[in-house]
Amino acid sequence: MSNNMERLLGLMQRFQNEDLSLDEAIELRRLSAEFANICGETVEKKMDEFIEK
């Protein structure tokens, strides 16, 4: 995950300052979606823990 996170951050930084190639833009979208899914799963788990208390 840390390699993907580093790649995601690198692409995000480049995207702010320059145009990305199509392949880079696709990778940025894929990595962003993976990150959003992981965050969503974590939030769901935390909410379940909170509700169970």
N, C-alpha and C positions, 0 to 999 in steps of 0.2 A: 504494500500500500504506500509506503514512503516514497518509492520510486515514482509511482503514479502521481502522488501529491507534488513532488518536486517538478515533474513534467507539467502538471496542471498549472502550477504557479508560474513556471517559466513561460508557458504559452499565454497565460493571462497578462503577464508583464509585457511580452512582445506585442500582444494584441492592442494594448493601450497606446503603443508608440509607432506601430507599423502594420502594414497589411500582412496577413498570413496567407500561405498557400492554401489551396483547397484541401489538401491532405492534412495540413496543420489545423485548419478550421474544423474538419471532421473529427480529428483527434481531440481537440479542445471540447467539442460538444459531447463526445463519448465520455471523456474523463469527468466533465461537469455532471453528466447524468449519473455516472457511478458514484460520485461524491454525494450528490443529492439523495440517492437511494440509501447510501450508508447513513447519512444524517437522519433521514426519515425513519429508518429502522431503529436507530438509537433513541429518537424521540418517542416512538411507539413503545419501546421497552420501558423507558422512564415513566411514561404515562400509565402503563399497566402496573408498574411498581407503586406508583402514587395511588392509583385507584384501589389496589389490593390492601393498602394500609388502613 
